Each structure stands twice: as structure tokens, then as C-alpha cells.
Amino acid sequence: MPRRSWVYVDGVAYERGVDDIPVPRNNPGCFIQGDIPDFVSPIDGSTVRGRAGMREHCKKHDVVPTQELKGLRHGYTSQLSLSKAEVRERREYIAHQVTEKLQG
């Protein structure tokens, strides 16, 4: 006995290969998206080719493409409030760390 299968459209069962299956009313059709263009990575200078290359590159460097950040709130600030002296101290510390790193 051959295997039988059904497709449900708007709650009505249609046997595949026997019944004419209607196209759903809200069917937007298919969407074909082209590949992304090749680009040079600002992280390591390598050439990234296509979506698969982008996924591998992001996984390797533990980063997220900016397209995936779409929809997030802009200008997020933490609830931490620092005094001007604390802000100045942090900036000086970061500048010191960067200078040491650059000098060797």
C-alpha cells in the first residue's frame, strides 16, 4: 500500500497527489536573496566571501554583523552615574593602557 499524505490549507485537508491543492490567499510567494558582496575584514584584513564566509568570520572573531543589531535601541546608556572626577580618571587610565600597548 503506498504511503499517503495530506496538506492542510485553512483547516481543510487535501490529499497530496489526488486533490487539487489551492494556493493560500495570503501567500506572499517565494523570496530569493542574492549573496553579499566580497569585502575586506577590518579586523584581520582577510577577504570575506559571501554569507558563509561572513558566518565563519564572525564565529572566528566572536563578533556580530551590524545588520543583526537593527532594531535595538540607539543611545543606550547604563544606569551607572559617575562623577566628573571618576570619568576623568577612567579616561586617563584607558589612555595610559593604550599608550603602553602601542609602545610595546
C-alpha positions, 0 to 999 in steps of 0.5 A, a space after each residue: 500500500 503506498 504511503 499517503 499524505 495530506 496538506 492542510 490549507 485553512 483547516 481543510 485537508 487535501 490529499 497530496 497527489 489526488 486533490 487539487 491543492 489551492 494556493 493560500 490567499 495570503 501567500 506572499 510567494 517565494 523570496 530569493 536573496 542574492 549573496 553579499 558582496 566580497 569585502 575586506 575584514 577590518 579586523 584581520 584584513 582577510 577577504 570575506 566571501 559571501 554569507 558563509 564566509 561572513 558566518 565563519 568570520 564572525 564565529 572566528 572573531 566572536 563578533 556580530 554583523 551590524 545588520 543583526 543589531 537593527 532594531 535595538 535601541 540607539 543611545 543606550 546608556 547604563 544606569 551607572 552615574 559617575 562623577 566628573 572626577 571618576 570619568 576623568 580618571 577612567 579616561 586617563 587610565 584607558 589612555 595610559 593602557 593604550 599608550 603602553 600597548 602601542 609602545 610595546 
